[in-house]
Amino acid sequence: MYGGDTRPNSEIAIYSPLNRADFNGPSITTTHIDGKIIKTYFPPDHPFGPYIGMLPGEKTVRITFQDFDNVIPAIIAPNLTNMSIRNFQGYYDVTFKVAAGKFYAPIFNYNLPQDKMMSEVCIAELDQTASLSETRHPQKYAACSKASIPPTEENIKVCQEINAKTGTVKLFEEACQGLIRK
C-alpha cells in the first residue's frame, strides 16, 4: 500500500483483508482501504495476496461479508448439494490507528454475546507472528463499527426476506435494524 522499496516488517503493519469467522460461517471481506477499492492498490495483472503491508498511521477500511449455506454437504457431496451464497448488502466502515510491527485483521465482535456479535465488525491487533485463528477470541480491539446499510429498495427487500425466515439463525437481524420494522 505504499510506494518505494520494500521495508522490513518492523517498519510496517500487516493487514489481512479476508477472515473467516468459522468454517461453516460467514467470510469477512475488506472491499476498500482509505476510500479506494482494494484492487486499486495492486497492478492490473497482479492479483492481491492474502496480506497487505501498511505504513503506520490512521486507516479506514470498509468491510462486508458473505454467508454460506450447505458448506459441509457441498464439500462432501458436490454433485448432490449446492452451496448457496448470500452477500451482505451493507458494510462496516472501521477507522483505526496502525502501528509498525503489528498484524491487523477484521473480525466480528467476539466480546458480544454470540447472537449479537455480527452487529459489529472489529479490527483485531496482534503481533505479526499471530495467526488469523487468534482473532476468534474475545479481546481488546483496535476499533469497532456497527453496520451501515443504504436504505435502497433492494436492501429493504433482502432484510425483510432474511427476517421472515423461521428456524434459522438471523445473522443479519442486528445489521438490518432501523432499515425495516418488525
Salt bridges, closest charged atoms under 4 A:
ASP34 OD2 - LYS59 NZ 3.68
ASP67 OD2 - ARG86 NH2 2.18
ASP69 OD2 - ARG86 NH1 3.28
ASP93 OD1 - ARG62 NE 2.75
GLU120 OE2 - LYS146 NZ 3.38
ASP127 OD1 - LYS102 NZ 3.38
GLU173 OE2 - LYS182 NZ 2.34
GLU174 OE2 - LYS116 NZ 2.90
